């Protein structure tokens, strides 16, 4: 299970979407990972999204990684 200080949410997403990060109503980061992918793919996604949290990307109003 993916657990660290940010809460991970496991959701069935289209396989083209590995995951994403957003802020909840309290402003806390939440990482969503795709339940249809492997544990290793989700670990890689987790690490990738943690980098977005560390750099504050989700607070940039014009930031979109994928369109």
N, C-alpha and C positions, 0 to 999 in steps of 0.2 A: 504494500500500500504506500502511496506517496503522501508522506506527511512531514511537514516542516512548519515554520512559523506561519506561512501562508496556507490557507485552506485549499485543498484540491477538490475539484468537483468532477466526477466521472460521468460523462454524458454520451449517449449514442449520437454521434455527429456523422455527416457524410464523410466517407473515407478520404476525401480531398482536404478535409480540415483536420489538422492534428491537434489544435487547441488554441486557446487565447487567454488573455488576462483582462480583467476589468476591476473596477472598484465597486464595492457594495455600498449600501445606503450609509454606512458608517465611515466610508472612505478607506476601508481595509481592502488590500488586494486579494483577489480570488482567481485561482488558476483553474481553467476548465480544460480537461484532457479527454480525448476521444476513447470511449469504452470499446470501440470496435478495433482498436489497434493493440499491438503487443505491449507488454510491460516495458520492454526496452525502448520502443518508440515513445511511450508515454514518459519514460524517464528523460529521454532526449528533449521532448517537448517541455517537460517541467523545467529542465535546465535552461532552455531557450527563453521561456517565459519569465524565469527568475531574472535573467539579464535585462528584460524589458522593465521589470519592477525596479531593479537596481539603478537603471538609467532614467527612471521616471517617465518613460514613454507614454504610459496611460494617462498622464496629466497634460500631454500635449494635444490640444484640440484638433490639430490638423494631421496627426499621425495616423496613418493606415498602412499596415504592412502588406496586406493583400486586398485587392479590390475585386 
